[in-house]
Amino acid sequence: MTKMLYLEDTYRFETKAKIVKCGEDYIVLDQTIFYPQGGGQPFDCGKIETPNGEIQIHAVRFIDNEIRHFGSINEDWDQTKVLCTIDRERRLLNARYHTTGHLLANIIENIYASLTPTKCHAFPGESYVEFQCDSTTYDLEGVRKRLDDDIHTGLATKIFEINRNLFEKKYYKLPCAVDDDKDFRVLQIADYKPIPCGGTHLNNTQEIGSAIIKKSKIKNNILKVSYEVQSL
Ligand SMILES: [Zn+2]
């Protein structure tokens, strides 16, 4: 299984690796900094340099238990040592959107305890967080203010690993099924509710720069709050 270096450091943009499988239009590496699309976050793009040429990576997906890096594969590069570089701007933009989604969900849940977050979609231009809800009106002015304040003040984020029993003893009952014995990865922004997540996050909310709530709507007991991260 490919070692997922993107889980260890959001700001690692370059690494050496070895090709361990060469498909028709994809390669698999022994370790990777490329984030495979999932969890509401887009994949990383970038390039992989081989001794005989460069592969532009235009998509990265988790398929059949493999992280597949898609590009033009012209020859059998199995076991070749390579240099991988991801698109820095794209990674950081995705991390800004993704971290904003967490922060916004945390703030809304903190202000409206009856709301349960159900989904976060953090693609630039189409980002939103969704909640199961029971009321038809939510005043988001307080949320807007807190979002501005938390970004401006700068809250540190932390990543830790924990197993289900310990997590539920310390925090809350997990809504989804997870393996009892296996540790899973959790993101926590300052003292907000920790959330299990395998995405790439910023170290501090200040790095978001600026974010706005674009609109909100309620349909079939789902509150959808759309947001945008603004250019730095
Ligand atoms: Zn996350």
Residues whose N, C-alpha, C, O or C-beta is under 5 A from the ligand:
A	BS01	ZN	L187 C197 G199
